[in-house]
Amino acid sequence: MSIAENLRQVLSTIPPKVSLVAVSKTKPEEDLLAAYNAGQRIFGENKIQEMTRKQESLPKDIEWHMIGHVQSNKVKYMAPYVNLIHGVDREKLLKEINKQAAKNNRVIDCLLQMHIAQEETKFGLDASELEQIIKNALAGAYPNVRLVGLMGMATFIPDQKQIRAEFTQLKQHFDNTANQLEQCSVLSMGMSGDYLIAIEEGSTMIRVGSKIFGERNY
């Protein structure tokens, strides 16, 4: 099937209220254009240099989402244009995004990444770190950042019961955060293998790559 057909297939399985981020990391620009020409406007990348290169040459109405682990020293390269940063997993990074956003006279939308998986390799905040950041945000600590929601990744296992439990846990953190921050409306959870469970558990944004673009060659 073509990329356009794959995209239509994925869209047919998700409700209108759920946003689809097409994960285009490692994919050539012609693949992104094929999805763009089929109507897709939100693309997710995990390397800032690659995203910046694509942003410079592809249509200007694309929304660029940074979905990978972010190194603080690279924030300056995406600060002029990035639409949403998914993986804010430490306060030091949040402060750097705030600083670079101010330099570009922008307010950058961010998601706080929670650690919900069993794997130690997954990044993310714990509940007490989340509380501290919310407290600081309410005190006006990050004027050039808008905390619009939470993000998390479930453990990469076939056990659907565990995946569902992890998503349920993230939804509880999200509801708690939304009660404190009125702009908190995005819950980014669910990828190619588990997005249907994520939607059932309250996800408002899913990140799908291989189901649209095919398997990746690293």
C-alpha positions in Angstrom: 0.0 0.0 0.0 1.1 3.6 -0.6 1.8 6.1 2.1 -1.4 7.9 1.3 -3.4 4.6 1.6 -1.6 3.8 4.9 -2.4 7.2 6.3 -6.1 6.9 5.4 -6.2 3.4 7.0 -4.8 4.8 10.3 -7.1 7.8 10.2 -10.1 5.5 9.8 -9.3 3.9 13.1 -9.1 7.0 15.3 -11.8 9.4 16.4 -11.8 13.0 15.1 -10.9 14.4 18.5 -7.5 12.5 18.5 -4.6 14.2 16.7 -2.3 12.1 14.6 1.5 12.8 14.7 3.1 11.1 11.7 6.5 9.9 13.0 8.7 10.7 10.1 12.2 10.3 11.7 14.8 8.8 9.3 12.4 9.0 6.4 13.3 10.9 3.2 11.5 14.2 2.4 9.6 12.6 -0.5 7.9 10.3 2.0 6.8 13.3 4.1 5.5 15.0 1.0 3.5 12.0 0.1 1.8 12.1 3.5 1.5 15.9 3.2 -0.2 15.6 -0.2 -2.7 13.2 1.4 -3.6 15.8 4.0 -1.2 15.2 6.9 0.1 18.3 8.6 1.7 17.2 11.9 5.1 15.4 11.7 7.2 14.1 14.5 11.0 13.9 14.5 13.5 12.7 17.1 16.7 14.5 16.0 16.8 18.2 16.0 19.3 18.6 13.1 17.2 16.3 10.8 14.0 18.1 11.7 15.6 21.5 11.0 16.8 20.3 7.6 13.4 19.1 6.7 11.7 22.2 8.1 13.8 24.4 5.8 12.8 22.7 2.6 9.3 21.4 3.2 6.0 23.4 3.1 5.7 26.1 5.8 2.2 25.0 7.1 3.7 21.8 8.6 3.5 21.5 12.3 6.8 20.1 13.6 6.8 18.1 16.8 10.0 17.1 18.6 9.2 13.6 20.0 12.6 12.3 20.9 14.9 12.8 24.0 16.1 16.4 23.9 19.6 17.5 24.6 19.6 21.0 26.2 22.4 22.3 24.0 20.4 21.6 20.8 17.2 23.5 21.9 18.4 26.7 20.2 18.3 25.1 16.7 14.5 24.3 16.9 13.4 27.2 19.1 12.6 29.5 16.1 10.0 27.1 14.6 9.1 24.0 16.6 5.3 23.7 17.3 5.3 21.2 20.2 8.1 19.5 22.3 6.8 16.2 23.6 9.6 14.9 25.8 10.3 17.5 28.5 11.6 15.1 31.1 13.6 17.4 33.5 13.3 20.9 34.8 16.8 21.9 33.5 15.5 21.3 29.9 12.3 23.3 30.6 14.4 26.3 31.7 16.5 26.0 28.6 13.4 25.9 26.3 12.1 29.0 28.2 15.4 30.8 27.6 15.6 30.0 23.9 11.9 30.8 23.3 12.4 34.2 24.9 15.4 34.9 22.6 13.0 34.1 19.6 10.1 36.2 21.0 8.0 33.0 21.2 6.0 31.0 23.6 6.7 27.3 22.9 4.2 24.6 23.7 5.6 21.7 25.7 4.4 18.3 27.1 5.9 17.0 30.3 7.1 13.4 29.9 6.1 11.1 32.7 8.0 7.8 33.4 5.3 5.1 33.3 7.1 2.1 31.8 8.9 -0.7 33.7 12.0 -0.2 31.5 14.7 1.9 33.1 15.7 3.1 29.6 12.6 5.2 29.2 13.0 8.9 30.3 10.5 10.8 32.3 9.4 12.6 35.5 8.1 11.0 38.6 5.0 12.4 40.5 6.9 14.6 42.8 9.0 16.2 40.0 5.7 16.8 38.1 4.2 18.5 41.2 7.3 20.8 41.6 7.2 21.9 37.9 3.5 22.6 38.1 4.1 24.7 41.3 6.9 26.6 39.5 4.7 27.2 36.4 1.9 28.5 38.5 4.4 30.9 40.1 5.4 32.2 36.7 8.8 30.5 36.4 8.5 29.8 32.7 6.8 32.8 30.9 7.9 31.6 27.4 6.7 28.1 27.8 3.1 26.8 27.7 2.6 23.5 29.4 -0.2 22.1 27.3 -0.2 18.5 28.6 1.6 15.2 29.3 3.3 12.5 27.3 4.4 9.0 28.2 5.4 5.7 26.6 4.2 2.3 27.9 6.6 -0.7 28.3 7.4 -2.3 25.0 5.8 -5.7 25.7 2.9 -7.8 24.4 1.1 -7.8 27.7 -1.9 -5.5 27.0 -3.1 -5.6 30.6 0.1 -3.9 31.7 0.1 -1.4 28.9 -3.4 -0.4 29.7 -2.5 -0.1 33.4 0.4 2.2 32.5 -1.8 4.4 30.3 -4.5 4.5 33.1 -1.8 5.8 35.5 -0.7 8.5 33.0 -4.3 9.6 32.5 -4.6 10.1 36.3 -1.5 12.3 36.3 -3.0 14.2 33.3 -6.4 14.8 35.0 -4.6 16.0 38.1 -2.4 18.4 36.1 -5.4 19.6 34.1 -7.1 20.5 37.3 -4.2 22.8 38.1 -3.2 24.2 34.7 -6.1 25.4 32.6 -4.1 25.2 29.4 -3.4 21.5 29.9 -5.5 19.7 27.2 -3.1 17.3 25.4 -2.4 13.7 26.5 0.1 12.2 24.0 0.2 8.5 24.5 0.1 5.6 22.1 2.3 4.5 19.2 1.9 2.1 16.2 1.6 -1.0 18.4 -0.6 0.3 21.2 -2.5 3.5 20.1 -5.9 1.8 20.1 -5.5 1.0 23.8 -4.2 4.5 24.5 -7.3 6.1 22.8 -9.6 3.9 25.0 -7.7 5.1 28.0 -8.1 8.8 27.1 -5.2 9.7 24.7 -5.8 12.9 22.6 -2.7 12.6 20.5 -1.0 9.5 19.1 2.4 9.0 17.4 2.4 6.6 14.5 5.3 6.0 12.2 5.8 2.5 10.8 2.0 2.0 10.1 2.2 5.0 7.8 5.7 5.0 6.3 6.7 1.4 6.6 9.4 -0.1 8.7 12.5 2.0 9.3 16.0 1.2 8.0 18.5 2.5 10.6 
